[in-house]
Structure formats: C-alpha cells, structure tokens
Amino acid sequence: MRARGLWHAAGVVLVRSPNGEDVYVHQRSPDKDVFPSYHDCWAGGVVAHGETPAECAVRELAEELGISGVSPVPLFTHVFEQPPIRCHNFAFEVRWGGPIVHQPEEIVGGRWLPLPELRKWAEDPDGPLIPDGRLGVLEWFRRYG
C-alpha cells in the first residue's frame, strides 16, 4: 500500500491520563518501515479489510499499548498526504490510568507527557513527533486544547 502510494484509512487513539492533563507518548522501534525511532502520541494503524475505524482503534490500542476494556471516543478525521503515505486518520481518544504494555516489535519506550510539553513538541516542525501524529495533535489542540 505505501510502496504504491495508495490511499488508506487508519484508526488512531490519543491516550490521556484520567485527569486529562497528560498524554502517553511512545517511541517507535528503529525497525519500523515508516518513520523509525520517531515519537508518537497516537496508538494506531491501518484499518483492516472488513474492519471499521473504531474497531481498528480498539485493536491497535490493545496490540501496541496493552490497553483493553475501553471505548474510544470519536474526535475527528484528518488527511495526511506525504507521498508515499496517503491516509485518512480517524482519530479517537481514551482516558487511561492502568498499566501500559508495549508491543516490543513496534515500541521501544514511552512516558506520560504534560499537555504543554506535547504542544511544544507539536509546534516544532523539526521536533521528535511522527509527521502524521504531529498534524493530528495540532488539530486536536486547535479543537480541544
């Protein structure tokens, strides 16, 4: 799909602390085929055939961060187009205060980041955030922050 530059859909989830003041940010594995070693504030991935974006968000949240038993709240959809990546990101949010278990093939570490610090990361075009995640969180701050 990316090799051919095809449009696709993704379900992405912003994980906020129970009080909403922090967001969980993780660092992608250096082995990732797209944006290796970047940081991301969204857990997510490509919507599978026959899957809704909401189902994808639940699945990816469990796979990447070990978070289950939650119902992601829909936020918005944003388009990311930086060939060869062309994607409609369906954004969701959850509040979580439980344990986080990284998928070792995809994530090397993570931490809770206060919203003001995340905003600084997002506003820096040369910062550590993955480009589509940066675009998404800037939209989140525009709408909700």
Rosetta blueprint (number, residue, H / E / L):
1 M L
2 R L
3 A L
4 R L
5 G L
6 L L
7 W E
8 H E
9 A E
10 A E
11 G E
12 V E
13 V E
14 L E
15 V E
16 R E
17 S L
18 P L
19 N L
20 G L
21 E L
22 D E
23 V E
24 Y E
25 V E
26 H E
27 Q E
28 R E
29 S L
30 P L
31 D L
32 K L
33 D L
34 V L
35 F L
36 P L
37 S L
38 Y L
39 H E
40 D E
41 C L
42 W E
43 A E
44 G E
45 G E
46 V E
47 V L
48 A L
49 H L
50 G L
51 E L
52 T L
53 P H
54 A H
55 E H
56 C H
57 A H
58 V H
59 R H
60 E H
61 L H
62 A H
63 E H
64 E H
65 L H
66 G L
67 I L
68 S L
69 G L
70 V L
71 S L
72 P L
73 V E
74 P E
75 L E
76 F E
77 T E
78 H E
79 V E
80 F E
81 E E
82 Q E
83 P L
84 P L
85 I E
86 R E
87 C E
88 H E
89 N E
90 F E
91 A E
92 F E
93 E E
94 V E
95 R E
96 W L
97 G L
98 G L
99 P L
100 I L
101 V L
102 H L
103 Q L
104 P L
105 E L
106 E L
107 I E
108 V E
109 G E
110 G E
111 R E
112 W E
113 L E
114 P E
115 L H
116 P H
117 E H
118 L H
119 R H
120 K H
121 W H
122 A H
123 E H
124 D L
125 P L
126 D L
127 G L
128 P L
129 L E
130 I L
131 P H
132 D H
133 G H
134 R H
135 L H
136 G H
137 V H
138 L H
139 E H
140 W H
141 F H
142 R H
143 R H
144 Y H
145 G L
